[in-house]
Amino acid sequence: MSAEEKVLEAMRNAGQPLGAGKIVELTGLDKKEVDKAMKSLKESGSIVSPKRCMWEPAK
């Protein structure tokens, strides 16, 4: 499972918007890996930000 898949899965399972720090806790990935995965997911439109510094999967 790629870092992007792990980040998306953690977001879906949480059922609420998450910050990068919480995603690091939930996935066990390194902060740099999470930041890189989130950047990729943002660019592809897979995640959206309902409020500042919080992210969730796009509908």
N, C-alpha and C positions, 0 to 999 in steps of 0.2 A: 504494500500500500504506500502510495507516494505521500509526501508531506502535505500536498494540497488536499488529497482525499482525507487524511487524518484531521486536518483543520476543519474541513466541511462537515465531517462526521461529528466532531466535537460540538460544532455550532448547532447542528440538527438535534443532537441528543440533549443539549442544554435547554432548548425551547425558549431561549431569550437571547438578546444581543450580548455579545461577549467582547471584552477587551483582549489585547494581545497577551497580557500577563496571565489571564485566566486560561487562555488557550494553551499556553506553555504548561500550566499546571495539569490541565486535563489530558493533553496528548503526550507529555513527557519529552517533547521535542525541545531542541535548543532554541533560544529566543531568535537567533539569526535565521534558523530554518523556518520558524513560524513567520517572521517578517517577510522573508523571500516568498513563501507560499501565499501569504495574504496579498502581497504586491501582484503576483501572478493572477490570483483569483479576482482582485479588483479590476485588473486590466481586461479580463475576459468577461466581466460582468456577472460572475458567479456569486459574489457577495456584495451587499449594500450596507450603508451606514445610516441607521435610523436616527442616531444622535452621535455627537462628537466622540471619537475614539472608541465607538462600540460598533460591532459588525455582526451581521446575520446573513444566512443564505438568501439569495435573491428568490423571489416568489416565482 
